[in-house]
Amino acid sequence: MESPLNHPATPEAGRRPGEPASAAPASPPPPEPGAPLPGDHRWWLVEEGFDLAREHEVESLLAISNGYLGTRASLAEGSELSAPATFVAGIYGRRSEPGAVPALVTAPDALRLRLVVEGEAVALDHGETLEHRRALDMRRGVLWRVWRHRTPAGRITRIRERRLASLADRHVLLQVVELVPENYGGRIELESRIDVAVPVQPLAVPPPALTPVPDASGAASPARLALRAEGTGAVVAFAVDSSLDADGRRLAPQIEASGSSVVERWSFTAEIGRPCRLTRVIAVHTSRDAASPAAAAAEHVARLGAAAAERIQRAHVAAWRARWQGADVVIDGDDDAQRAVRFACYHLIGAADPGDERVSIGARLLTGGVYMGHVFWDVEVYMLPFYIYTHPPSARALLMYRYHTLPAARAKARALGWRGALYAWESALTGEETTPSAVVAPDGVVVPIRNGEQENHISAAVAYGVWQYWRATGDDAFFLDAGAEILLETARFWASRGEWGEDGLYHIRHVIGPDEYHEDVDDSAYTNVMAQWNLERGLEAARLLRERWPERWRVLEDRLGIEPGEPESWGDIAAAMYTGFDPDTGLFEQFRGYHDLEEVDLSALEPSAGPADILLGRERTMRSKVIKQADVVLLLYLLWDRFPPEVRRANFRYYEPRCANGSSLSPSIHALVAARLGEMELAQRYWRQAAEIDLANNMGNAAGGVHGAALGGLWQAAVFGFAGLRFGERGPELEPHLPPGWRALRFPICWRGRRLRVSTDGATRPEEGP
């Protein structure tokens, strides 16, 4: 159940002081091409015209999602390069090829339409487009499209479409299309279709196949389609109720269902200038939430019906208003930055489902199929803070996914000869390791992937997320039921993962740190110091349990087989951890031997496009000091208070010029740390780089879905970097460093059950909001 703190009892409870009651109507005026956007333009993301070459990218950016499902912003009628897809959280399949791993199913687009006027198709590649605009209303979670089309015979049709994935009823998609014959009257044929045969996203690794599940009900209405995923048997089912208002009457569709599609058709005579309106309510259920998904979807849509469209949208808009009340970051003085941070919040809000603690968030959220919907450390380090401080129920659900996959983490550690819990570098529904064993590089070379075995720092990331959530919420029930066990088992893993050296110190060898350009290294500073922190938190969790909850401690002690003195041994190991720190220079050596590698001037590679490991070659990159992404710099941020100011500055200035930022995870962290250090020109440059990963597609891969870690990192850069929000012994504290042009920065946070409103325009301490 979602917290009343974040969901006001009435829609108007989410209104800001002084904001008119009509500020967020259920149906804002549709944005006409060439006309000003309704309301504040900083809430809109707009694509004017149509650029076929950018279509995959635009489909990602303008996607709609609600944590249960997401659908790309493909044109309803499709295009030559459309990549339509619906993604449903937790529905994975597995192809039959050797070495295949689970992948999020790419289900059909449920919003497909075909329009024919007097025998002529209305399509972008047929006839003439007079005007065209798609506009994402991020405030209300509604995607609009306005299109004026002229057929070769000269008939002009105006089409207005709005679509949403309901945040109030997460099983529901809504599509409303208005057609206006501007200069003709005549016969119109309209067809809607959900079809498994429609081409899906082009991916390097084909997604698992979907096969139809026969409908045993024999019912013709509502139209429905159930599909089974290859390799897992997971089922996703669609049901749709549609109605068309035309000729002054409501027309029911003719329904045609085959094994692989459901089609609804209307044929009618339209009058010149008289609008026709199609309303479609689509319900989606899966085998994860219903024994008979097709029946559940049909019952769901029958309860709602197409006549409920406006009620569905009002509830959806109210839910978005409530979420924005707890999440909106306001930047005065920089409209581009304002839109970027709202874009980040919009997609993060749409990625999490607080009602489902058995799933987490894939790297590209529910907007694209790249990385196969796999869950990485991105969630705990980059995205989770947004949820912790804006919507704790979502954060709790994400961490409970890690608790439910703890058995798989134990099994992985055991299989590799260690104790405790080693989380999968890439995981799906069960938490088992799903990292592919190899990948084909752009030059055609088959490169083995060792991350699943060596990128062990993910266990510390999960523990870090657990601790940050508990500290911010005071959710003792979570700590006792799940969090403490994760802390104990991850600490136990680190206590078995390393070995004692002749120098009397504890070493962790054969790992990959966040800098993935260097593999199979020893004593990664990031890995070792985060392991050290994890061991300390494991010991602290054991002490807290003994002192405050002795009965729970006895249960865990017995069930986990914790030996007398074992937690204290974790403290001894932490104290003896090799960190690579040099007190003379104040530097951490990123890993043992790093300082002996080749220096490469990254500026000499500019303005060449492409990752450094491609430009230099993989082998030379591994022999150089070039870093893929924030590594030691990330460590500085995560454990900020652990290091004195001179150590933070020395390490940032040493490692920042050596980082190629070859990952979307990197620029936001550099922006955050630079801002905290007061290096504002550098901070602003990295902020823009992070903001443009999706909005300007500066990495060239937004077509595969938006970058969840980059979006979470951008929010953190604003809140923890530029605003300088930190949490000390007395609670939240501010040390702001605003970029030039930013007059003020305001945002809400949740802290220990209270919502605080934070401002940097003169206030140095958060004040409790209304």
N, C-alpha and C positions, 0 to 999 in steps of 0.2 A: 504494500500500500504506500502511496506517495505521501510525503509529509505535508500536513496542513500549513506548515511554515512556508512552503514554497508553492502552495496551491490555495489562494484565497477562496473563501467560501462563495463569493459572488464574483462575476467577471469584473465588476467595477472596482473590486478591492485591489486589482493590479494597476490601477491608474496612478500616474504620478501626480503630486500636488500641483494644482493649477492647470492640469491637462483636461481639455473638454471631454465630456462623456462620449462624444462621437469620434474620438481620435483613432479608435481601432474597430471600425464597423466590420460586420461579418463579410460584407461584399463591397470593398472599396471600388471606386470607379475604375473601369478597365483603362489601362494606359494606352492612349492612341499613339501610333507612330508619329514622331515629329512634335508631339505635344508634351508639355511639362508633366512630370510624374506626379501623381497625387501624393500629398503629404511630403515628408522630409526625404529628399533624394538620397540621403546617406543610408537609408534603409533599403535601397533598391540596388539590384545588380541587373544591368540591362545589356542585351545583345541586339543592336540595331542591324537590320538587313539580314542577309544570309551568306555565310562564307563556308562553302563546302569543305575547304581544307581544314577549317577549325571545328567542324561539327562534333567530332568525338570529344574534344576538349570542352566545348560548350555544354554538351550533354552531361559531363561530370559536374561542372560548376553549378549548373542550374538544377541539379537533381533534387528530388524531394524524398524525405525519409522520416521515420519516427522511431527508430530503434528496433522495431519488429521487422519492418520491411523498408525497402528503398527502391525507387525507380528512376532511371536516368531520364534526362529531359529530351528524349528523342522526339522528333516531329511526329504528330499523330499519324500522318500519312506516310512517314518514312522519307528517306532520301537515298541517293546513291551510296553515301557513306554513313548511313545511320548505324548505330550500334545499340539497338534497344535491349533493355534487360531489366528484370526485376530481381532483387536480391532479398532473401528472407534469412534473418539471423538464425544461425545454428543448423541450416539445412545444407549438409555437405554430401557430396558423392565421391566416388573413387573410380577412376578409369581402370580398365583391365590390364593395361600395359605393365610389364615388370617395372618395379620401382616407383609406380604411381603413388601419390599421397592424396589424402582427402582434400577436396577443393569445394569452395562455396558454389552451390548450384547457380547457374545462370538461367533463371526462369524467364518465360516469355514476358514481353511488355503487354500489359493488360489494357493499354490506352490507345490501341491502334484504330484508325478510322480510314475510310475511303469514301470520297465524295465525287459524284458524277452529275453534271448539269447538262440536261438535254443531250446526253450521249458523250459529253466531253469530260475528261478527267480533270479535276481541280488538283493540281500538283505543281510543285516548284519547278519541275523540269518540263512542264507542259503548259504553254501559254506564257503569261507575263505577270510577274509579281510587282504590284504597284506600291505596296508598303508592307513592311514586315518588322515586327518587334517581338522579342521575348523578354519578359521582365520578371525577375524573382523578387517578390515582396518578402524580405527576410523577417520583417516584424510579425507578419501573420502566417508565414510558412505557406504561401500560395504562389504558384507559378502561373503567370498570365502569358497569353500569346494573342496578338492582333495581326491579322493578315488580310490584305486586299488583293484579290487575284482576278485577272482577266483572261478568259479562255481565248483560243485563236478566233472564235466567232464573235468575240467582243463582249461576252457576258461577264459582268463584274459581280463578284461575291465578296462580302465582308464576313470574316470569320473571327469570332472572339472565343477563346478557350481559357478556362481556368482549371487547374488541377491541384490536388493536395493529398498528402498522406496523413491521415488524421492523428494528431497528437493526443486527442481525447479518447479515441477508440482505435487502437493501434492495428487492428485487423482490416481497416477500411481505407480504400482509395476512392476519391471523388473526382469525377470529370464532368464539366459542364461546358457545352459548346453552343454558341449562338451563331446562326447563319442568317445573313440578310442579303437577298438578291437586290442589288442596287438599281439595275437598269433593265431588268427582265422579269418575266413570270414564266414558269414552265416546270417541266418534270425534273425532279431531283431524286436521285437514288443515293442512299446513305448506308454504309456498312460499317459495323464495328466487329473486331475480331480479336480473339486470344488464340494464338496459334504457335504450337511448339516448333513448327517448321520455319518460322520467321528467323532470318539470320541473327545470330547473337554476337556479342562483343568479340572482335578478333583478338585473340590472346596468343602469346608465344606457346603456351601449353593449352591445348583445347580443354574446355570444361567438361565435366562428366555429362554423359548423355542423359536425356530425360525420355521416358517412355510412358504412354498413356495408361492410366488405370481405368478399366471398364467401369462405367456407371451402372450399378445394379438397380438403381432406384426406378429407372424408366421414366422419370419426370422430365418434362420438356422445359419447365420454367421453375425457378430461375435457371438461366444458362449456366453451365458449370463445366469445369475441366480439371481433372486430377492427374498429376504426373509423378512418376516414381524415379528417384535418382539412381543412376548406375552405381553399383558396388556397395551401397549402403541400404537401399530400400526406403530411404526417407521419402515422404510424400508431401507435395505442396499442391493445394487445391484452390482454385478460383471459382467464385460464383458471382454473377452480375445481374443486377436488375436495372433495366434501361427503359426510358420513356421518351417520346418525342412529342413536343407540343408544336403543331403545325396546322394550318387551315382552320385555326380556331378550335381545334380539338386535340385530344391526347391519343397518340397512335402507339399501339403495342408493336413490338418487332416480330418478324418471322424469324424463328430460331432454327438454325441448322447445326447439329452437333455431329461431328465425326470422331474417329478415334483420337485425333491429334489437335482438334480445334473446336471452338464454339464461335459461331457467326450469328450476328443479329442484323437483319436487313429491314429497311423502310423504303417505300417508294410513294411519293406524294407530289401534288402540284402546288408550287409555291406562288405567292402573289408578289408583285414588284413592291419592294420596300417593306414588306411585312416579315418580321423576324420569325425564325423557327429555332426551337431550343431543344437540344438533346441533353439529357441528364443520365449519367451512368454511376451507379454505386456498386463498387466491387469489394467483395469480402475475400480475405485470404486466410486460410487455416492450414496447419501442417500436422504431420503425425507426431510432432513434439507436443502439441497441445490438444489433440483430439484423436479419439480412436478411429473415427471416420471423418477425415478432414473434409471430403466433398460434402457430406451431410451437414457438418458444422458450418461450412461456408454458406451453404444454401439457406440454412436456418437463420444465420446471422443477417444475410442480405434481405431475407424475407421480413425479418423483424423491422428492418430500417426502411427499405423500399426507396425507389427513386424520388418519391414525394418528400422524403426527409432531407433532401440535399441542403437546404438552407439551415436546417437545424444541425446537421452534421458540421457545416462550416462554422456556425456560430460557436459550437462547443470547441471546435478545433482552434479557432482564433482566441477564445478565452484561455485555453490551455497554453497557447504560445504567449499570451500577454502575461500569464502568471510566471512562466519560465523566464521571460525577459526581465520581469521585475527583480528576479534574483540573479541575473547574469549580465545585464547590459553594461558595457564599458563605454563611457562617454568621453570623447576626446574633443576639446574645444580648440579650434584653430587649424586643424588639418583634416580636411574632408576625406582625402585618400586613406589616411591612417584610420579614420573613423569607420569607413566602409570595410576596410580590411579586417579590423578586429570584430566587427559585427558578422562578416562573412565567416570568420573562424567560429564564433559562438553559434551561429546558425547551424553549421554542419555538425558541430559537437553536440548540440542539443538533440539533433535528429539522429544521432548515432547510438544513443544509449537507451535501454529499456529498463527502468528501475523495477519492473515487475517480473523480470526473468533473470535469475541469478545463475543460470546454467550456461549462459553465453557471455562472450566478451566482444570487443570491437576489433575488427580487422584493420590492417594498415591503411586501406583505402575506404574505410567505413562501409557504407552500403551504397556507394556511388560508382564502383568499378570493380573489375575482376582481377586486377593485378595483385600478386601475392596470394591469390586463391582464397581470400578471406581469412588468412591465417592471423593469429594473435601473436604479437611480439611484446618485447619490453616497452615498446612505444606507449602501451596503455598506462603502465604504472608510473613511468618517468615523465612522459610528455602530456598525456591526456587526463590522467586521474586527478591532478590538482584542480583542474577546471571544475570537475564534478564535486570534489571534496568541499570546495568553497562556494559553489553556486547551487548544488543540488545533492546533498549527502545521500539520499536514497539511491541515486544512480551510482555513486561511488561505492556504496556498500554492496550493491548487486555485482559490480565488476570484481570486487575483492572476494565475494563469495564464490564466483566462478573459479578463482584460484584455490579456494578451500575445497570445492567439489572435485577439482582436478589434482588434489594433493596425492591421492593414491598413485596416479600416473607419474607424478614427480618422484615419489619414493621408488617406484619401479625402475625409473630411468637411472637414478643414482645407484641402485642396487646392481643393475645390469652392467654398469661401468666400474663396479668394485668399490663404491663409496657408500656412506650411510646418509641418513636424513633424506632431504628432498631436493632434487635438482630439476627445476622446471624446464619444460621443453622450450627450445629457442623459438620454434614456431609450433603453435598448437591449434587444434580445431575444437571439436565438441568434447572429446574425452580427456584432453590434456596430454595425450601421447605425442611423442616427437613426430612432427610432420615436415621437417626441413628436407627438401629434396637432396639427394646424394650428389648431384652434379648439375651444372648449367652450361649452356653453350654461350660463350662470349661473343661479342660483336664481330671478332675476327674469325669465328668459326671453331675456335679451340674449345674442347670440352674441359671445363674447370671443375674439379671436385669441390664440393661445399663442405667445409669442416665446422661451420658455425654450430650445427646441432650438437656436436661433441664438445667443442671448445669454448663457445661463448657462454660461459657459466655464470657471468655476472647477472644474468636474468634473475637468479634466485635472490640475490641481494636487492634487486629492483622490486621484486614482489614484497619482500620484507619491508623495504623502505615505504612502499605504498600503504602497507598495513599500519605501520607506526604513524605515518603522517595523518591518516584518516582517524585513527584512535585519538591522537593528540588534539586534532581539530574539533572532533565531535563529542569526545567523552563517552562514546558508545561502548559501555562496559559489556553489554550483552554480546556484541560482536567480538570483543576481545576474548571473552571467556569461551564463547562457542566456536570460534574459528581463528581469530587473529593470533592468539597466543600459540596455538599449535603450529601455525605457519612459521612464526618466529623461532620456535624451538627446533623445528625440523630443518629449517634453512641454516640455522646456526650449527646444528649437528653436521650438516653436509660440509660446511667450510672446515669444521674441525677434522674431517676425514679427508678432505680434498688435497690438502698440502702435505708438506713433510718438513721435518727438522733438518737444518743444514749444519755443517761443521762450524759455522759462525755462531751457532746457538740461536739463530733466528728461524722463523717459520716462513717457508717459501711455497708459492703456488705456481706450478710450472705447466707448460703446454696449454696455453689459453689463447683466446682472442679477446681483446678489449673492444671498447666501442670503435676504436680506429681499426676498421676491418681491412685496411691495406696491408697490415702486418699480422700474419697468422703464426700459430704455434710458438708463441713467445713465452718467456719466463718472467714472473714477477711484474705483471702489468700493474702499474701504480693504481689505476682506477679499480681494477678487480681486487687487488689486495686491500686497499683502504676501505672499499665498500664491504668486503668480507670482514674486515676488522670491526667495522661499525655493526654489521649484522651479528657477529659473535657477541659484541657488547650488549646489543638489544636482546639477544637470546638469554643472556645471563640476567639482565634486568627484568625480563618477563618472568623468568623463574623465581626471582626474589619477590616480585610483586605478587605472584600467585601464592607463594608460601605465606607471605605476610597478610594479604588481604582476602584471599580466597583459598584457604588451605584445603577445603574439600575438593575443589576443582583441581588443585595441584595434585592431590593424591590420585585422582582419576587419570590425569594425563601422565603422571609419573609411572603409573602401573601400565596403562595402555601402550605408551610409547617405549616402555622398558628403559626409562632414564635411570642410569646408575648413580649411586651416591657419589657426590663430588663431580659429576659430569658437567653441569653448568659452570662450576667454578673453573674447570679446565678450559672452558671456552674463554674465560677472562684471561687466563694465562697465555693462551695462544694469541689472543688479540694483542696483548701487551708485547709479545715477541714477534709480531708480524713484520716482515721485511716490506718497507714501503718505497724504497728508492729515493728517499729524501736526502738532499745534501744540505746540511746546515750552513755551509760556507757560501753557497750560491742562492739558497732559498728555493731551489728547484727540485721538483720530483722528476726523476728519469722515467719517461713514459713506460718503458719496460727495460729489463736488463739488456744492455748493449745498444740502446737507442742512440746514445750520444756518439757512438762510433760510426753511425751511418752517414751516407753521403748527404751533404747539403745541396738542396736544389732551390733555385730562385723561382718561386711560383710566378712572379710577375713576368718572367721571360716567356711563360706559356701563353700569356694574354696577347691578343684577344681570341686565341683559339678556343673553339667551343668543344666541349666534351670533358669527361672525367679525367683526372690526372693519370689514373692507372692505364687508361687507353692511350693518352698522349705520350706517356713515358714508356709504356709497356709494363706488364704486370711484374716481371722479374726485377726491373730497375726500380720500380716503385717500392717493392719490398726491401730493397737494399738502401733506400733513401729515408730521409726524415719527413717526407711528405705524409701528411695525416689526412685521412678521409673526412673525419668529422670530430666535433668537440669530444675530447677524451679527458685529459687532465683538466681542461677548462670546465667540462661538465662536472667533474669531481669537486672543483672549487665551489660551484653553485650549490650542489646538493648538500654538501657538508660545510657551508660557508663559515659558520661560527667555530669550526674546528681549526681554522687556519688564521694566523695573524695577518693584518692588512698588507704587510710587505711581501708575504709569501703569495697572497692572491695576485698582487700586481706583478711580481716577478714572473710567475708562471703564465699569467695571461699574456704578458708582453713577449715571452719566449715562444709560446706555442701558437698564438694567433697567426703570426706571419707564415707558419709552416703548415697551416690547415688549408686544404684545397676545397673544403666545404662540398665534397662530392656526394653528400647525403642531404636530403631535405630536413633531417633532424638537427643540422648544425647551425645555420645562420641565426635562428632565434636564440639559442643559448649564448652565442657570441654577442648578440645584441643585449641580452640581459646582463651578462657579466660586465660588458663594456659600460653599460649605463650605471651599474652599481659602483664602478671604479671612476665614474665621472668623465669617461672618454666619450663625449657625446657625439662628435662627428662620426666616429667609428660605430657607435651604437645605432645611430640613425641609418647609416649605410647598411648595416646588417639587418635592421628592422625592415627596410625596404626590400632587401633581398629575400627575407623570409616571407613577407607579404605577397611577393610576386611569384612565388613558387607555383601557386595555382592561378592567381588573378592575371598574371602575365605569362604564365607557362614558361618561366625562365629555365626550367630543367628539361623542357620538351616532352614531359610524360604525363601531363594532367589528363590526357585522354583515358588513362587507365583508372581514373578515380582521383578524388581530392586526397591530399596528404594529411592524414589525421594527426600525425606527430607534429608536423609543421604548424598546423592550426592550434594545437594545444600549446606548443612552444611560443606561438605569437601571443596568445593570451597571457602566458606566464611572463613574457618579456615586458608586456604593458604593466601587469600588476606587480610582479616581484622585481622587475628591472627599473622601469621608468618611475613607477610610484614608489619603489623601494620598500614594499610591504615585507615585513619579517615578523616572526613570532618568537618573542622572548619570554622570560619568566612571568612578565606581567600581561602577556597576551600580544595582540597585534601592535606593531610599531611601524612608523614610516620614516624613510630617508629618501625623499624624492629627488630625481634628476630628470627634469623634463627636457625633451629635445627642443631646439629652436622652433618657434612657431606654435608649440603646444601651450595654450594659455592655461589649461586646466585638465585634470584627469580625474574622473569620478567613476566609482563602481561599487556594487554591493558585495559583501562576503558573508558566509555563514560561519559563525564561531561559537562553539559550545551551545548550540540550540538557539542562538540569537542571530538576527540579521543585522549586520552593521553596514552603514554607508560610509565609504572612504572617499576623501577628497584631498587633492594636493594643491588646491588653490588657496593656500594660506593656512589650512589646518595641518597640524603635525601629528595629531592623534585621531584614530577613528572615533566617530560618534555613533551611538546607537540610533538607528533609524526608526521611523514610525512603523 
